[in-house]
Amino acid sequence: MKRYALAALASTMLFAATGAAQADDALKAAVAAKSRTPANVERDVYRHPYETLNFFGIKPTMTVVELAPGGGWYTEILAPYLRDQGKLIVAGNDIASPSEGERKGAERFLARLNAKPEVYNKVALGVFSPPRKYEMAPAGSVDMVLTFRNIHNWIPAGPEKMKELFANIYTVLKPGGVFGVEEHRLPASKTQDAEASSGYMHEKYVIGLAEAAGFKLAAKSEINANPKDTADHKGGVWSLPPTYANKDVDRAKYQAIGESDRMTLKFVKP
């Protein structure tokens, strides 16, 4: 009996290792996909998409919500990765918003998806329009929620609205689900203003927001750290590439720094 038990255990371990390797290969393939925008690929050296998503523990069979996708930098990777076995829900601007600017933003993003149906035709659309509207997914239906360099944009809503925002993220996740956060990091020695107007945030503050909603911090990573970034630039984080908010002023200096120093945090819903 022992011999059979050991054989079964070895078989199970081999199956698990094979599955992990296949998931790893699928993620590498998604990062290397020819459908990605060349200018986005050039930023991999700063954004470390494979390492970041691997740290969060993403799997191709998951249901994943990407919050506030912006121009779709990570959507380009997540969509092909989750297309066949999982599900990607992109939750961003509301196409029915009372704000014309938000409606146009939603229309532009939808046009990007429609331009490449072979990549995006299985992407589901949700609404994440804080503090007005949250229609991301049914409660307890999601394996992972991801947000990349967005939390500073939500802070001006105020403390109570931030509690509501994080509570909505918590609600859509399954027990054991992961909330992955990447955000521009302000050194603890520097003062963060109430609206995070520089784009930088204290790591401790972000952790506090998540923990107040019920999340547990599972792990931190320095994957996206940049010790060259002093986080005190005129024009805030947008002085750095790729934005170069100050245009040609000190451009070489900012280019040498590279993209921002960022926290990378993995939270879990108990």
C-alpha positions as CSV (number, residue, x, y, z in Angstrom):
1,M,0.0,0.0,0.0
2,K,2.8,2.4,0.9
3,R,4.4,1.8,-2.6
4,Y,1.1,2.7,-4.3
5,A,0.6,5.7,-2.0
6,L,4.0,7.0,-2.8
7,A,3.4,6.5,-6.5
8,A,0.1,8.4,-6.4
9,L,1.8,11.2,-4.5
10,A,4.6,11.4,-7.0
11,S,2.1,11.5,-9.9
12,T,0.1,14.3,-8.2
13,M,3.2,16.3,-7.6
14,L,4.3,15.8,-11.3
15,F,0.8,16.9,-12.5
16,A,0.9,20.0,-10.3
17,A,4.4,20.9,-11.5
18,T,3.4,20.4,-15.1
19,G,0.3,22.6,-14.6
20,A,2.4,25.3,-13.0
21,A,4.9,25.2,-15.9
22,Q,2.1,25.4,-18.5
23,A,0.6,28.4,-16.7
24,D,4.1,30.0,-16.5
25,D,4.6,29.4,-20.3
26,A,1.2,30.9,-21.0
27,L,2.1,34.1,-19.1
28,K,5.4,34.4,-20.9
29,A,3.6,34.0,-24.2
30,A,1.1,36.7,-23.3
31,V,3.9,39.1,-22.4
32,A,5.6,38.2,-25.7
33,A,2.4,38.4,-27.8
34,K,2.8,40.2,-31.2
35,S,-0.6,41.8,-30.6
36,R,1.0,44.1,-28.0
37,T,1.7,47.8,-28.9
38,P,5.4,48.2,-29.6
39,A,5.6,51.3,-27.4
40,N,4.1,49.4,-24.5
41,V,6.6,46.5,-25.0
42,E,9.5,49.0,-24.7
43,R,8.3,49.8,-21.2
44,D,8.5,46.2,-19.9
45,V,12.0,47.0,-18.6
46,Y,10.4,49.4,-16.1
47,R,7.0,47.7,-15.6
48,H,8.1,44.1,-15.3
49,P,4.7,42.6,-16.3
50,Y,5.7,38.9,-16.1
51,E,7.3,39.2,-12.7
52,T,4.5,41.4,-11.3
53,L,1.7,39.1,-12.4
54,N,3.6,36.0,-11.3
55,F,4.0,37.6,-7.9
56,F,0.3,38.2,-7.6
57,G,-0.2,34.5,-8.4
58,I,-2.3,34.9,-11.5
59,K,-3.5,31.7,-13.3
60,P,-5.0,31.3,-16.8
61,T,-8.2,29.8,-15.3
62,M,-9.0,32.7,-13.1
63,T,-11.7,35.3,-13.3
64,V,-9.8,38.6,-13.0
65,V,-11.0,42.2,-12.7
66,E,-8.7,44.9,-13.9
67,L,-9.7,48.3,-12.4
68,A,-9.3,51.6,-14.3
69,P,-7.3,50.2,-17.2
70,G,-6.3,53.6,-18.7
71,G,-4.9,53.0,-22.1
72,G,-5.0,49.3,-21.7
73,W,-1.3,48.7,-21.0
74,Y,-1.9,45.6,-18.9
75,T,-5.1,44.7,-20.7
76,E,-3.0,43.8,-23.7
77,I,-1.4,41.1,-21.6
78,L,-4.3,40.0,-19.5
79,A,-6.8,39.5,-22.4
80,P,-4.8,36.9,-24.3
81,Y,-3.7,35.2,-21.1
82,L,-7.2,34.7,-19.8
83,R,-9.0,34.3,-23.1
84,D,-9.3,30.6,-23.5
85,Q,-9.6,29.2,-19.9
86,G,-10.4,32.2,-17.7
87,K,-12.2,35.5,-17.8
88,L,-11.1,39.1,-17.9
89,I,-13.5,41.8,-16.7
90,V,-12.2,45.3,-17.5
91,A,-13.9,47.8,-15.1
92,G,-13.4,51.4,-16.0
93,N,-15.2,54.5,-17.4
94,D,-19.0,54.4,-17.6
95,I,-20.2,54.8,-21.2
96,A,-23.5,56.0,-19.7
97,S,-21.9,58.5,-17.4
98,P,-23.4,62.0,-17.0
99,S,-19.8,63.3,-17.6
100,E,-19.1,63.8,-21.3
101,G,-15.3,63.3,-20.6
102,E,-15.9,59.9,-19.0
103,R,-18.3,58.8,-21.8
104,K,-15.7,59.7,-24.4
105,G,-13.0,57.8,-22.4
106,A,-15.2,54.8,-22.4
107,E,-15.8,55.0,-26.1
108,R,-12.1,55.3,-26.8
109,F,-11.3,52.2,-24.8
110,L,-14.1,50.3,-26.4
111,A,-12.8,51.3,-29.8
112,R,-9.4,49.8,-28.9
113,L,-11.0,46.5,-28.0
114,N,-13.1,46.4,-31.1
115,A,-10.1,47.0,-33.3
116,K,-8.6,43.6,-32.3
117,P,-11.5,41.2,-31.8
118,E,-9.1,38.2,-32.1
119,V,-7.6,39.4,-28.8
120,Y,-10.4,41.2,-27.0
121,N,-13.7,39.7,-28.1
122,K,-14.1,37.7,-24.9
123,V,-13.3,40.6,-22.6
124,A,-16.2,41.5,-20.4
125,L,-16.9,45.2,-19.5
126,G,-17.7,46.4,-16.0
127,V,-18.0,49.9,-14.6
128,F,-15.6,51.3,-12.0
129,S,-16.4,55.0,-11.7
130,P,-15.6,56.1,-8.2
131,P,-17.3,57.4,-6.1
132,R,-20.5,57.3,-8.2
133,K,-20.8,53.8,-9.6
134,Y,-19.4,50.3,-9.0
135,E,-20.6,47.6,-11.3
136,M,-17.6,45.3,-11.6
137,A,-18.9,41.7,-11.0
138,P,-21.4,39.8,-8.7
139,A,-20.4,39.5,-5.1
140,G,-18.0,36.7,-4.4
141,S,-17.4,35.8,-8.0
142,V,-13.9,37.0,-8.7
143,D,-10.5,35.3,-8.1
144,M,-8.4,38.4,-8.5
145,V,-8.7,42.2,-8.7
146,L,-5.8,44.1,-10.1
147,T,-5.0,47.8,-10.1
148,F,-1.9,49.5,-11.5
149,R,-0.9,53.0,-10.5
150,N,-4.4,54.2,-9.8
151,I,-5.0,54.7,-6.1
152,H,-3.6,58.2,-6.0
153,N,-6.3,59.2,-8.6
154,W,-9.1,58.1,-6.2
155,I,-7.8,59.8,-3.0
156,P,-9.5,63.2,-3.6
157,A,-12.9,61.5,-3.1
158,G,-12.2,61.6,0.6
159,P,-11.8,59.1,3.4
160,E,-15.4,57.9,3.6
161,K,-15.6,57.4,-0.2
162,M,-12.3,55.5,-0.1
163,K,-13.7,53.1,2.5
164,E,-16.7,52.5,0.2
165,L,-14.4,52.0,-2.8
166,F,-12.3,49.4,-1.0
167,A,-15.4,47.7,0.4
168,N,-16.7,47.2,-3.2
169,I,-13.4,45.6,-4.2
170,Y,-13.6,43.3,-1.2
171,T,-17.2,42.3,-1.9
172,V,-16.6,41.1,-5.5
173,L,-13.7,38.8,-4.5
174,K,-14.2,35.2,-3.4
175,P,-12.8,34.1,0.0
176,G,-9.1,33.6,-0.6
177,G,-9.2,36.0,-3.6
178,V,-6.3,38.3,-4.3
179,F,-6.2,42.1,-4.5
180,G,-3.0,43.1,-6.4
181,V,-1.8,46.7,-6.1
182,E,1.0,48.6,-7.8
183,E,1.3,52.2,-6.9
184,H,3.9,55.1,-7.0
185,R,5.7,55.1,-3.7
186,L,6.4,58.1,-1.6
187,P,9.3,57.7,0.9
188,A,8.1,57.5,4.5
189,S,10.3,60.5,5.4
190,K,8.3,62.7,3.0
191,T,4.9,64.3,3.6
192,Q,2.0,63.1,1.6
193,D,-0.6,65.7,1.0
194,A,-4.3,64.9,1.5
195,E,-5.0,64.5,-2.3
196,A,-1.8,62.7,-3.3
197,S,-1.4,65.4,-5.9
198,S,2.2,64.4,-6.7
199,G,1.0,60.9,-7.7
200,Y,3.1,59.3,-4.9
201,M,1.7,57.6,-1.9
202,H,3.0,56.2,1.4
203,E,3.1,52.4,1.3
204,K,1.8,52.3,4.9
205,Y,-1.2,54.4,4.0
206,V,-2.2,52.1,1.1
207,I,-1.8,49.1,3.3
208,G,-4.0,50.8,5.9
209,L,-6.8,51.4,3.3
210,A,-6.8,47.7,2.3
211,E,-6.7,46.4,5.8
212,A,-9.5,48.6,7.0
213,A,-11.7,47.0,4.3
214,G,-10.8,43.5,5.7
215,F,-7.9,42.5,3.5
216,K,-4.8,40.8,4.9
217,L,-1.4,41.8,3.5
218,A,0.0,38.5,2.1
219,A,3.3,39.8,0.6
220,K,5.3,42.8,-0.6
221,S,7.7,42.8,-3.5
222,E,10.4,45.1,-4.7
223,I,9.9,44.0,-8.3
224,N,9.0,47.6,-9.3
225,A,11.4,49.5,-7.0
226,N,13.5,52.2,-8.4
227,P,16.1,53.6,-6.0
228,K,17.0,56.4,-8.4
229,D,13.5,58.0,-8.0
230,T,13.6,60.6,-5.2
231,A,9.8,61.3,-5.6
232,D,10.3,65.1,-5.3
233,H,10.1,66.2,-8.9
234,K,8.5,69.4,-10.1
235,G,5.3,68.2,-11.6
236,G,5.2,65.1,-9.5
237,V,5.5,61.6,-10.9
238,W,4.4,62.8,-14.3
239,S,7.8,64.5,-14.8
240,L,9.3,61.0,-15.3
241,P,9.0,58.9,-18.4
242,P,6.8,58.1,-20.3
243,T,4.9,61.4,-19.6
244,Y,7.7,63.9,-19.3
245,A,5.3,66.6,-18.0
246,N,8.1,69.2,-18.0
247,K,8.7,68.5,-21.7
248,D,12.4,69.3,-22.5
249,V,13.3,70.8,-19.1
250,D,15.7,68.4,-17.4
251,R,14.5,65.6,-19.7
252,A,17.9,63.9,-19.7
253,K,17.8,63.8,-15.9
254,Y,14.3,62.2,-15.8
255,Q,15.2,59.8,-18.6
256,A,18.2,58.6,-16.5
257,I,15.9,58.0,-13.5
258,G,13.4,56.0,-15.5
259,E,9.9,55.3,-14.4
260,S,8.8,55.7,-10.8
261,D,9.7,53.8,-7.7
262,R,6.6,51.7,-6.9
263,M,5.2,49.5,-4.2
264,T,3.8,46.1,-5.3
265,L,1.5,44.6,-2.7
266,K,-0.5,41.4,-2.6
267,F,-3.6,41.3,-0.4
268,V,-5.9,38.4,0.3
269,K,-9.6,38.3,1.3
270,P,-9.8,35.9,4.3
